[in-house]
Amino acid sequence: MEHGHHHPKSSQVKGNKVLFSIILNLILTVAQLIGGIVSGSLALISDTLHNFSDVVSLSISYIANKLIRKEASYKRTFGYKRAEIMAAFINSATIVIVAIYLIYEAIHRFIEPQEIGSDIVIWMALLGIFVDGFSMLLLKKDSDKNMNMKSAYLHMLSDLASSVAVLIGGLLMKFYEIWWIDGVLTLIIAFYLIRVGYLLLKKSFNVLMLFTPDEVRVEEITKKVNALPGIKSIHHIHIWQLNEDEVHLEAHLEFNKNVKISEFDRLLLDLEELLLYDFGINHITIQPEFQREESSKDIIVQD
């Protein structure tokens, strides 16, 4: 069994940004909760719950980012490389749950519209816009290259949109007494959250289930590998994404002749380059074979 890999550039992020965002959002949560109770605003209390989910989400992301830095051990040979994928899965699931709750609250407001202290709502919404906008700026760069940070960034984006909706609702209620507008805006935000949350939930679920990445085509891999000199066939293929940085392939490789180890090493280098540059696979494990009749030649085999 031979093994080869290319070390990708790490997508780990600086935890200090996340920690600062946690502190800001915790302060915002407390402030909005007090403001919601004093003003009697159900919308503001709902936004407070949304902010609290952000605190939980960011805390999970922060812990996951710390865990992935731990070294591998005999008991944990992969270390904690999947911690951020787990965090992304949990965070995206909470996005969908919060969105469903917001739909429930919006329908409730349509049924029972209430007059509220709009001035407090407006000021608390402005505070929320500032905190969420600043947190988004902190996380934006890392969200482009890291699934965990992407989920945290989406939480901030959804909360910013929610704060804007509360602000608009507060202004319309203050000057025009349009009480139902808050429910309409909440529904729009909630359906948007369900869409983006579901897409991230699906992606993180696929990684956790060891599904082949969408952009990798097994049929194309077998065709190109089988065309390499000296190779009869590649079969018993498993391809999975370990984390943001690593895509793994393991397979059986049958040769046309009984090659020497030195020849196999040269072929392995060609195979590594092919899989890396054509398919983005940077970590491969190959079992060489020659005239092994009992071995299954199926491309995909369930162990």
C-alpha positions, -999 to +999 in steps of 0.1 A: +000+000+000+016+033-011+006+067+001+012+102-013-001+136-007+004+173-013+001+196+017-025+223+009-023+258+022-042+258+054-075+276+056-073+281+094-085+315+105-076+338+133-097+330+164-094+366+178-118+379+152-144+354+162-138+360+199-143+398+195-175+391+175-188+369+203-182+397+229-199+423+207-230+401+200-233+391+237-235+428+247-260+434+219-281+404+230-284+417+266-291+453+254-319+442+230-334+419+256-337+448+281-350+470+253-376+444+242-390+440+277-391+477+284-408+486+250-430+455+249-418+448+214-422+412+204-402+419+172-372+431+193-374+401+216-375+379+185-344+397+172-328+392+206-333+354+203-318+356+168-287+374+183-284+349+210-283+321+184-254+341+168-235+341+201-240+303+203-230+299+166-199+320+170-189+302+202-191+269+183-170+283+155-144+296+179-141+263+198-139+244+165-112+267+152-092+260+184-097+222+181-084+219+146-050+232+158-045+203+181-020+176+170-030+142+159-025+113+183-026+075+184-063+077+195-071+105+171-050+099+139-068+127+120-067+150+150-097+174+150-097+182+114-134+177+111-143+200+140-151+230+117-173+208+094-192+197+125-195+234+135-208+244+100-234+216+101-247+227+136-247+263+126-265+258+094-291+237+111-297+265+137-301+290+108-330+269+095-345+265+129-343+302+136-359+309+103-389+286+110-393+303+144-393+337+127-421+325+103-441+315+133-436+349+149-445+367+117-478+348+114-485+356+151-480+393+145-504+392+115-530+376+138-524+399+168-507+431+158-495+451+189-487+487+195-451+490+208-426+516+220-411+523+187-383+547+198-365+520+218-370+495+189-354+520+165-323+526+187-318+490+195-321+481+157-295+507+149-272+492+176-278+458+160-270+470+125-237+485+138-226+454+157-237+429+130-222+449+102-188+452+121-188+415+128-195+407+092-165+428+082-143+409+106-154+375+092-158+383+055-123+375+043-122+341+061-157+332+050-146+330+014-123+300+021-136+283+052-170+265+056-171+271+093-165+308+090-190+308+061-217+296+085-208+322+111-208+349+084-242+339+073-255+341+108-242+377+110-257+385+076-291+371+086-290+391+118-280+423+100-310+418+077-332+411+107-320+443+124-327+463+092-362+449+091-368+458+127-355+493+120-378+497+090-407+483+110-400+506+139-399+537+117-431+528+099-448+521+132-436+553+147-446+576+118-474+558+101-487+532+126-483+504+101-481+475+125-483+447+100-451+456+081-429+440+107-445+406+099-440+410+061-403+419+065-398+390+089-413+365+064-390+377+037-359+374+059-370+339+072-374+324+037-340+338+027-325+322+058-340+288+049-325+289+015-289+298+024-291+276+056-302+246+036-275+249+010-248+251+037-265+223+057-265+201+026-228+208+018-216+201+053-238+169+056-222+156+023-187+161+038-196+144+070-212+114+051-180+110+031-198+116-002-177+123-033-174+160-038-197+174-064-170+187-086-152+153-088-162+129-115-152+093-108-159+082-144-134+108-157-108+098-131-110+061-142-107+070-178-076+092-174-059+069-149-064+039-171-048+058-200-015+062-181+014+039-194+017+006-176-017+007-158-044-019-166-072-005-145-081+015-114-109+001-092-123-001-057-122+037-056-132+057-025-131+096-027-141+118+002-135+153+015-119+153+050-121+190+056-118+224+038-082+216+027-081+178+020-097+156-006-087+120-003-087+091-027-079+054-020-080+028-047-066-005-061-043-001-091-037-031-114-006-031-135+001-047-169+033-062-156+051-070-124+067-036-119+096-029-095+090-006-065+111+021-082+089+020-113+058+021-091+071+052-073+076+070-107+040+060-118+027+072-084+042+106-089+025+109-123-008+098-107-004+123-079+000+152-104-029+140-125-053+138-096-041+170-080-042+193-110-071+178-129-094+169-100-081+187-069-073+155-050-043+161-028-041+129-007-040+095-022-035+059-010-030+032-036-029-006-033-009-020-063-020-053-079-008-077-106-028-107-118-048-108-086-078-127-098-097-128-065-097-090-063-130-073-074-126-052-105-157-031-098-150+006-099-170+012-067-171-015-040-188-012-007-166-027+020 
